Amino acid sequence: MDLVAAAGLTGLLFVKEAGVPIPIPGDLLVIGAGVATAGDPVGAIALLGVILVAGYAGGSIQFLIARGALRQPLINLLTRVGVPQARIESLAERLRRGGARPWRSRVPRPAFGCLPLPRVGWPRYPCRRSPPGS
């Protein structure tokens, strides 16, 4: 992979991670970069490092924008659709104190009852099993 293509790919991933909606899946770009550097292991490791730095920097910029400049417009939008200001502030305070909780769901499966699917953490709740055929 030549230097211009690597720089373009890095810039595109940086912009995507910063929050600009570009209709190309980022995973596909990274897989393509891996295929393009398959014959050069040193170049592949270097490109992977650059891609990781670009993703981290873009994600950090998106976080800072959402936390700073976009916070008040988002709060205004939420209050416009009916979420009270007191509710927004109580949820924000809860997140400041304890952090985000893992989100889990139960998916019904035949002969198993339900299977918990952890999204962020391991589930801590029991799953009742149903007999086969029910």
Biotite code that builds the C-alpha atoms (Angstrom):
import biotite.structure as struc

atoms = struc.array([
    struc.Atom([0.000, 0.000, 0.000], chain_id="A", res_id=1, res_name="MET", atom_name="CA", element="C"),
    struc.Atom([1.520, 3.314, -0.997], chain_id="A", res_id=2, res_name="ASP", atom_name="CA", element="C"),
    struc.Atom([1.815, 6.323, 1.294], chain_id="A", res_id=3, res_name="LEU", atom_name="CA", element="C"),
    struc.Atom([-0.913, 8.374, -0.390], chain_id="A", res_id=4, res_name="VAL", atom_name="CA", element="C"),
    struc.Atom([-3.465, 5.561, -0.049], chain_id="A", res_id=5, res_name="ALA", atom_name="CA", element="C"),
    struc.Atom([-2.537, 5.008, 3.603], chain_id="A", res_id=6, res_name="ALA", atom_name="CA", element="C"),
    struc.Atom([-2.873, 8.740, 4.320], chain_id="A", res_id=7, res_name="ALA", atom_name="CA", element="C"),
    struc.Atom([-6.247, 8.876, 2.563], chain_id="A", res_id=8, res_name="GLY", atom_name="CA", element="C"),
    struc.Atom([-7.505, 5.842, 4.451], chain_id="A", res_id=9, res_name="LEU", atom_name="CA", element="C"),
    struc.Atom([-6.302, 7.278, 7.757], chain_id="A", res_id=10, res_name="THR", atom_name="CA", element="C"),
    struc.Atom([-7.955, 10.617, 7.042], chain_id="A", res_id=11, res_name="GLY", atom_name="CA", element="C"),
    struc.Atom([-11.215, 8.954, 6.049], chain_id="A", res_id=12, res_name="LEU", atom_name="CA", element="C"),
    struc.Atom([-11.295, 6.836, 9.204], chain_id="A", res_id=13, res_name="LEU", atom_name="CA", element="C"),
    struc.Atom([-10.446, 9.882, 11.322], chain_id="A", res_id=14, res_name="PHE", atom_name="CA", element="C"),
    struc.Atom([-13.350, 11.842, 9.824], chain_id="A", res_id=15, res_name="VAL", atom_name="CA", element="C"),
    struc.Atom([-15.732, 8.885, 10.249], chain_id="A", res_id=16, res_name="LYS", atom_name="CA", element="C"),
    struc.Atom([-14.761, 8.466, 13.900], chain_id="A", res_id=17, res_name="GLU", atom_name="CA", element="C"),
    struc.Atom([-15.199, 12.200, 14.484], chain_id="A", res_id=18, res_name="ALA", atom_name="CA", element="C"),
    struc.Atom([-18.867, 11.757, 13.591], chain_id="A", res_id=19, res_name="GLY", atom_name="CA", element="C"),
    struc.Atom([-19.217, 12.733, 9.933], chain_id="A", res_id=20, res_name="VAL", atom_name="CA", element="C"),
    struc.Atom([-21.709, 10.310, 8.351], chain_id="A", res_id=21, res_name="PRO", atom_name="CA", element="C"),
    struc.Atom([-19.857, 8.724, 5.444], chain_id="A", res_id=22, res_name="ILE", atom_name="CA", element="C"),
    struc.Atom([-21.744, 5.809, 3.840], chain_id="A", res_id=23, res_name="PRO", atom_name="CA", element="C"),
    struc.Atom([-18.765, 3.448, 3.745], chain_id="A", res_id=24, res_name="ILE", atom_name="CA", element="C"),
    struc.Atom([-18.476, 0.924, 6.600], chain_id="A", res_id=25, res_name="PRO", atom_name="CA", element="C"),
    struc.Atom([-15.299, 1.531, 8.607], chain_id="A", res_id=26, res_name="GLY", atom_name="CA", element="C"),
    struc.Atom([-14.837, -2.207, 9.106], chain_id="A", res_id=27, res_name="ASP", atom_name="CA", element="C"),
    struc.Atom([-14.732, -2.688, 5.355], chain_id="A", res_id=28, res_name="LEU", atom_name="CA", element="C"),
    struc.Atom([-12.024, -0.020, 5.077], chain_id="A", res_id=29, res_name="LEU", atom_name="CA", element="C"),
    struc.Atom([-9.902, -1.691, 7.746], chain_id="A", res_id=30, res_name="VAL", atom_name="CA", element="C"),
    struc.Atom([-10.335, -5.124, 6.158], chain_id="A", res_id=31, res_name="ILE", atom_name="CA", element="C"),
    struc.Atom([-9.358, -3.638, 2.798], chain_id="A", res_id=32, res_name="GLY", atom_name="CA", element="C"),
    struc.Atom([-6.256, -2.126, 4.375], chain_id="A", res_id=33, res_name="ALA", atom_name="CA", element="C"),
    struc.Atom([-5.347, -5.540, 5.752], chain_id="A", res_id=34, res_name="GLY", atom_name="CA", element="C"),
    struc.Atom([-5.761, -7.145, 2.347], chain_id="A", res_id=35, res_name="VAL", atom_name="CA", element="C"),
    struc.Atom([-3.705, -4.399, 0.694], chain_id="A", res_id=36, res_name="ALA", atom_name="CA", element="C"),
    struc.Atom([-0.823, -4.897, 3.143], chain_id="A", res_id=37, res_name="THR", atom_name="CA", element="C"),
    struc.Atom([-0.965, -8.689, 3.282], chain_id="A", res_id=38, res_name="ALA", atom_name="CA", element="C"),
    struc.Atom([2.422, -9.099, 1.601], chain_id="A", res_id=39, res_name="GLY", atom_name="CA", element="C"),
    struc.Atom([4.199, -6.613, 3.881], chain_id="A", res_id=40, res_name="ASP", atom_name="CA", element="C"),
    struc.Atom([3.917, -7.534, 7.594], chain_id="A", res_id=41, res_name="PRO", atom_name="CA", element="C"),
    struc.Atom([5.935, -4.526, 8.780], chain_id="A", res_id=42, res_name="VAL", atom_name="CA", element="C"),
    struc.Atom([3.801, -2.158, 6.707], chain_id="A", res_id=43, res_name="GLY", atom_name="CA", element="C"),
    struc.Atom([0.650, -3.857, 7.989], chain_id="A", res_id=44, res_name="ALA", atom_name="CA", element="C"),
    struc.Atom([1.661, -3.341, 11.621], chain_id="A", res_id=45, res_name="ILE", atom_name="CA", element="C"),
    struc.Atom([2.607, 0.283, 10.955], chain_id="A", res_id=46, res_name="ALA", atom_name="CA", element="C"),
    struc.Atom([-0.701, 0.925, 9.157], chain_id="A", res_id=47, res_name="LEU", atom_name="CA", element="C"),
    struc.Atom([-2.618, -0.750, 11.970], chain_id="A", res_id=48, res_name="LEU", atom_name="CA", element="C"),
    struc.Atom([-0.953, 1.571, 14.472], chain_id="A", res_id=49, res_name="GLY", atom_name="CA", element="C"),
    struc.Atom([-1.792, 4.628, 12.386], chain_id="A", res_id=50, res_name="VAL", atom_name="CA", element="C"),
    struc.Atom([-5.409, 3.462, 11.965], chain_id="A", res_id=51, res_name="ILE", atom_name="CA", element="C"),
    struc.Atom([-5.749, 2.921, 15.722], chain_id="A", res_id=52, res_name="LEU", atom_name="CA", element="C"),
    struc.Atom([-4.378, 6.393, 16.470], chain_id="A", res_id=53, res_name="VAL", atom_name="CA", element="C"),
    struc.Atom([-6.717, 7.955, 13.887], chain_id="A", res_id=54, res_name="ALA", atom_name="CA", element="C"),
    struc.Atom([-9.710, 6.116, 15.358], chain_id="A", res_id=55, res_name="GLY", atom_name="CA", element="C"),
    struc.Atom([-8.831, 7.127, 18.899], chain_id="A", res_id=56, res_name="TYR", atom_name="CA", element="C"),
    struc.Atom([-8.257, 10.769, 17.927], chain_id="A", res_id=57, res_name="ALA", atom_name="CA", element="C"),
    struc.Atom([-11.491, 10.969, 15.903], chain_id="A", res_id=58, res_name="GLY", atom_name="CA", element="C"),
    struc.Atom([-13.507, 9.343, 18.675], chain_id="A", res_id=59, res_name="GLY", atom_name="CA", element="C"),
    struc.Atom([-12.013, 11.751, 21.198], chain_id="A", res_id=60, res_name="SER", atom_name="CA", element="C"),
    struc.Atom([-12.993, 14.719, 19.053], chain_id="A", res_id=61, res_name="ILE", atom_name="CA", element="C"),
    struc.Atom([-16.543, 13.377, 18.742], chain_id="A", res_id=62, res_name="GLN", atom_name="CA", element="C"),
    struc.Atom([-16.721, 12.936, 22.518], chain_id="A", res_id=63, res_name="PHE", atom_name="CA", element="C"),
    struc.Atom([-15.448, 16.459, 23.184], chain_id="A", res_id=64, res_name="LEU", atom_name="CA", element="C"),
    struc.Atom([-17.867, 17.988, 20.676], chain_id="A", res_id=65, res_name="ILE", atom_name="CA", element="C"),
    struc.Atom([-20.833, 16.083, 22.114], chain_id="A", res_id=66, res_name="ALA", atom_name="CA", element="C"),
    struc.Atom([-19.868, 16.936, 25.657], chain_id="A", res_id=67, res_name="ARG", atom_name="CA", element="C"),
    struc.Atom([-19.148, 20.591, 25.017], chain_id="A", res_id=68, res_name="GLY", atom_name="CA", element="C"),
    struc.Atom([-20.683, 22.358, 22.043], chain_id="A", res_id=69, res_name="ALA", atom_name="CA", element="C"),
    struc.Atom([-23.592, 19.984, 21.429], chain_id="A", res_id=70, res_name="LEU", atom_name="CA", element="C"),
    struc.Atom([-24.672, 19.446, 25.038], chain_id="A", res_id=71, res_name="ARG", atom_name="CA", element="C"),
    struc.Atom([-27.093, 22.372, 25.214], chain_id="A", res_id=72, res_name="GLN", atom_name="CA", element="C"),
    struc.Atom([-28.687, 21.764, 21.765], chain_id="A", res_id=73, res_name="PRO", atom_name="CA", element="C"),
    struc.Atom([-29.218, 18.095, 22.723], chain_id="A", res_id=74, res_name="LEU", atom_name="CA", element="C"),
    struc.Atom([-30.813, 19.094, 26.023], chain_id="A", res_id=75, res_name="ILE", atom_name="CA", element="C"),
    struc.Atom([-33.060, 21.563, 24.157], chain_id="A", res_id=76, res_name="ASN", atom_name="CA", element="C"),
    struc.Atom([-34.091, 18.826, 21.729], chain_id="A", res_id=77, res_name="LEU", atom_name="CA", element="C"),
    struc.Atom([-34.903, 16.419, 24.570], chain_id="A", res_id=78, res_name="LEU", atom_name="CA", element="C"),
    struc.Atom([-37.008, 18.999, 26.373], chain_id="A", res_id=79, res_name="THR", atom_name="CA", element="C"),
    struc.Atom([-38.800, 19.815, 23.114], chain_id="A", res_id=80, res_name="ARG", atom_name="CA", element="C"),
    struc.Atom([-39.850, 16.159, 22.683], chain_id="A", res_id=81, res_name="VAL", atom_name="CA", element="C"),
    struc.Atom([-41.143, 15.990, 26.250], chain_id="A", res_id=82, res_name="GLY", atom_name="CA", element="C"),
    struc.Atom([-38.289, 14.890, 28.523], chain_id="A", res_id=83, res_name="VAL", atom_name="CA", element="C"),
    struc.Atom([-38.314, 17.162, 31.587], chain_id="A", res_id=84, res_name="PRO", atom_name="CA", element="C"),
    struc.Atom([-35.147, 19.079, 32.469], chain_id="A", res_id=85, res_name="GLN", atom_name="CA", element="C"),
    struc.Atom([-35.159, 17.555, 35.973], chain_id="A", res_id=86, res_name="ALA", atom_name="CA", element="C"),
    struc.Atom([-35.122, 14.023, 34.487], chain_id="A", res_id=87, res_name="ARG", atom_name="CA", element="C"),
    struc.Atom([-32.191, 14.868, 32.201], chain_id="A", res_id=88, res_name="ILE", atom_name="CA", element="C"),
    struc.Atom([-30.188, 16.305, 35.094], chain_id="A", res_id=89, res_name="GLU", atom_name="CA", element="C"),
    struc.Atom([-30.981, 13.355, 37.404], chain_id="A", res_id=90, res_name="SER", atom_name="CA", element="C"),
    struc.Atom([-29.810, 10.875, 34.756], chain_id="A", res_id=91, res_name="LEU", atom_name="CA", element="C"),
    struc.Atom([-26.683, 12.927, 34.095], chain_id="A", res_id=92, res_name="ALA", atom_name="CA", element="C"),
    struc.Atom([-25.899, 12.976, 37.819], chain_id="A", res_id=93, res_name="GLU", atom_name="CA", element="C"),
    struc.Atom([-26.448, 9.225, 38.082], chain_id="A", res_id=94, res_name="ARG", atom_name="CA", element="C"),
    struc.Atom([-24.030, 8.640, 35.198], chain_id="A", res_id=95, res_name="LEU", atom_name="CA", element="C"),
    struc.Atom([-21.474, 10.963, 36.786], chain_id="A", res_id=96, res_name="ARG", atom_name="CA", element="C"),
    struc.Atom([-21.666, 9.049, 40.071], chain_id="A", res_id=97, res_name="ARG", atom_name="CA", element="C"),
    struc.Atom([-21.850, 5.446, 38.936], chain_id="A", res_id=98, res_name="GLY", atom_name="CA", element="C"),
    struc.Atom([-21.040, 5.274, 35.243], chain_id="A", res_id=99, res_name="GLY", atom_name="CA", element="C"),
    struc.Atom([-23.027, 3.484, 32.571], chain_id="A", res_id=100, res_name="ALA", atom_name="CA", element="C"),
    struc.Atom([-24.647, 0.197, 33.465], chain_id="A", res_id=101, res_name="ARG", atom_name="CA", element="C"),
    struc.Atom([-24.432, -2.787, 31.126], chain_id="A", res_id=102, res_name="PRO", atom_name="CA", element="C"),
    struc.Atom([-27.421, -3.225, 28.839], chain_id="A", res_id=103, res_name="TRP", atom_name="CA", element="C"),
    struc.Atom([-28.708, -6.764, 28.467], chain_id="A", res_id=104, res_name="ARG", atom_name="CA", element="C"),
    struc.Atom([-31.548, -8.426, 26.676], chain_id="A", res_id=105, res_name="SER", atom_name="CA", element="C"),
    struc.Atom([-33.175, -11.817, 26.733], chain_id="A", res_id=106, res_name="ARG", atom_name="CA", element="C"),
    struc.Atom([-33.820, -13.558, 23.467], chain_id="A", res_id=107, res_name="VAL", atom_name="CA", element="C"),
    struc.Atom([-36.432, -16.315, 23.374], chain_id="A", res_id=108, res_name="PRO", atom_name="CA", element="C"),
    struc.Atom([-35.099, -19.549, 21.945], chain_id="A", res_id=109, res_name="ARG", atom_name="CA", element="C"),
    struc.Atom([-37.050, -22.772, 21.422], chain_id="A", res_id=110, res_name="PRO", atom_name="CA", element="C"),
    struc.Atom([-36.230, -25.481, 23.993], chain_id="A", res_id=111, res_name="ALA", atom_name="CA", element="C"),
    struc.Atom([-34.075, -23.116, 26.031], chain_id="A", res_id=112, res_name="PHE", atom_name="CA", element="C"),
    struc.Atom([-36.591, -20.600, 27.324], chain_id="A", res_id=113, res_name="GLY", atom_name="CA", element="C"),
    struc.Atom([-34.427, -17.557, 26.996], chain_id="A", res_id=114, res_name="CYS", atom_name="CA", element="C"),
    struc.Atom([-30.754, -16.930, 26.561], chain_id="A", res_id=115, res_name="LEU", atom_name="CA", element="C"),
    struc.Atom([-29.251, -13.809, 28.089], chain_id="A", res_id=116, res_name="PRO", atom_name="CA", element="C"),
    struc.Atom([-27.130, -11.830, 25.671], chain_id="A", res_id=117, res_name="LEU", atom_name="CA", element="C"),
    struc.Atom([-24.578, -9.639, 27.417], chain_id="A", res_id=118, res_name="PRO", atom_name="CA", element="C"),
    struc.Atom([-24.006, -6.339, 25.639], chain_id="A", res_id=119, res_name="ARG", atom_name="CA", element="C"),
    struc.Atom([-21.405, -4.819, 27.955], chain_id="A", res_id=120, res_name="VAL", atom_name="CA", element="C"),
    struc.Atom([-21.063, -7.160, 30.920], chain_id="A", res_id=121, res_name="GLY", atom_name="CA", element="C"),
    struc.Atom([-21.863, -10.675, 32.037], chain_id="A", res_id=122, res_name="TRP", atom_name="CA", element="C"),
    struc.Atom([-25.515, -11.098, 33.004], chain_id="A", res_id=123, res_name="PRO", atom_name="CA", element="C"),
    struc.Atom([-26.270, -11.567, 36.698], chain_id="A", res_id=124, res_name="ARG", atom_name="CA", element="C"),
    struc.Atom([-29.841, -12.730, 36.463], chain_id="A", res_id=125, res_name="TYR", atom_name="CA", element="C"),
    struc.Atom([-31.264, -16.238, 36.248], chain_id="A", res_id=126, res_name="PRO", atom_name="CA", element="C"),
    struc.Atom([-32.953, -17.463, 33.113], chain_id="A", res_id=127, res_name="CYS", atom_name="CA", element="C"),
    struc.Atom([-35.934, -19.731, 33.559], chain_id="A", res_id=128, res_name="ARG", atom_name="CA", element="C"),
    struc.Atom([-35.796, -22.740, 31.287], chain_id="A", res_id=129, res_name="ARG", atom_name="CA", element="C"),
    struc.Atom([-38.888, -24.012, 29.578], chain_id="A", res_id=130, res_name="SER", atom_name="CA", element="C"),
    struc.Atom([-39.383, -27.662, 28.673], chain_id="A", res_id=131, res_name="PRO", atom_name="CA", element="C"),
    struc.Atom([-38.765, -28.616, 25.025], chain_id="A", res_id=132, res_name="PRO", atom_name="CA", element="C"),
    struc.Atom([-41.773, -28.132, 22.789], chain_id="A", res_id=133, res_name="GLY", atom_name="CA", element="C"),
    struc.Atom([-43.360, -25.378, 24.831], chain_id="A", res_id=134, res_name="SER", atom_name="CA", element="C"),
])
